């Protein structure tokens, strides 16, 4: 008999069978919907349709903030069990068919879309096919190698792209930081194959871990190799630690020595919302150096979710350090339905966070004008914009 686990949601209780291969996982039916960023604390320039076909991630990074999330994510943190959303590509397909306006799809904000369980279910490839088949752009972020099939799909859609997270050039060090994931050499090989196919390729030095992967010369070498491998944009961040995971994270880093943990505890002195962040002076010095390195190599640079506090309010650092219009180094317009396919809206650069004149025709997307205390955009918002366009008989302006 298969092992069973109990998962509680509020007052409800689910009993699920655990499938052992390729990694322990459960399969559930899910109706969760595509949605956008939370607007209040956001550095992500462009709006996205976020997609998570898996909850929990067997790459098992020692610093993974997703382990602090509730629900199925706790299955992995507490039991090492990944959750698979059954036939989620079909769910996504129906949702895409219910809207006439779409932003770029995003695989995945909190788990790796190409982790080992995907080798069995291939949900990420299927979801990419649903986006690309409608000519809607889609991106991924991964620490795994990707197949020629994935690269070929992205190549079919002019604004689709991929991001690879590389922590360090030292393979032994990488293995101490995560249980799974592709080798550093394999990640650079994937960048080369993707760039040579004409797909926008991003290298994420994300996160940089103080006293472990923050050697300046090592970071320069990583960026140089990424550029040599075809990356045209670099994204960086310094690790932050959810308050609910502080003891757990420091315990895992003790493999690098108690001196490292002691120094980290002194450095992580700034609390922003529910996380601990490294001293702002340390972070700014590091980002200044990385920005200069990227400038000298002729590639653009941006930060991911990096903040300081101004009068107790989080203030993003991209305004000081980013050298691109959009934080992922590519301008992706909103897409508008044209029959069975979608086409880019005219004269839209996709930089919603700084947009004051929404040429796409959707006033809500000019993010300076929305209520920052409300949740981010939901599928219902995209459907509302669709109904409004139908009511006013607006003709889409294609580029």
JORAHU-V640881 format. One record per run of one state. SS is the DSSP state (H for helix, E for strand, - for the rest). FROM is the first residue (numbers start at 1). TO is the last residue. Records with the same first field share a line. If there is no record, write none. Layout:
SS->FROM-TO, FROM-TO
//
This chain:
-->1-3, 10-11, 18-18, 20-24, 29-34, 36-47, 52-53, 56-60, 62-64, 69-72, 80-81, 86-87, 97-100, 103-103, 108-117, 122-122, 134-137, 143-147, 156-160, 166-170, 179-183, 197-199, 209-215, 229-232, 239-240, 257-257, 268-269, 273-274, 278-279, 298-299, 304-306, 311-312, 317-317, 322-334, 339-340, 346-351, 355-362, 366-366, 370-377, 392-397, 399-399
E->4-9, 12-17, 19-19, 25-28, 35-35, 48-51, 54-55, 61-61, 82-85, 101-102, 104-107, 138-142, 161-165, 178-178, 200-208, 233-238, 241-242, 270-272, 275-277, 300-303, 307-310, 313-316, 335-338, 341-345, 378-378, 398-398
H->65-68, 73-79, 88-96, 118-121, 123-133, 148-155, 171-177, 184-196, 216-228, 243-256, 258-267, 280-297, 318-321, 352-354, 363-365, 367-369, 379-391
//
